[in-house]
Amino acid sequence: NAGATFQASVNCLGGGTLALNGDFSGALTGFSLAAVFSACQSAGVSIDGNLDYALSVSQTTLTFSYTGNLEFSGDVEGSCELSLTGVSSAGSLSYSGTICGYEAGATISVGTPE
């Protein structure tokens, strides 16, 4: 099975661009998306940096990750680094990592309805 890729570039409302690059695996068992912000401006804020998302699927498990770093300037100043991974399987979802310097993590279980 052949996979597929896509690329798109979007102009931001106040200037700059958001470039998107994606890839699907041939058997639809994986997906990745890279978003690159280049002086992307809106509402007085400019964003530079990247966010990456990856997903893999097996018969019983879904695994995902978000990584990246964004720099903000203008009416909002600062940066945000993101590193988050997760797994979903058999009625539960677990994730862990950091978002903008804060630890994030949880396990969520879903029981069988009665």
Secondary structure, DSSP 8 states (H G I E B T S, - for coil): ---EEEEEEEE-TTS-EEEEEEEE-TTS-EEEEEEEEEEEEETTEEEEEEEEEEEEE-SSEEEEEEEEEEEEEESS-EEEEEEEEEEEETTEEEEEEEETTEEEEEEEE-----
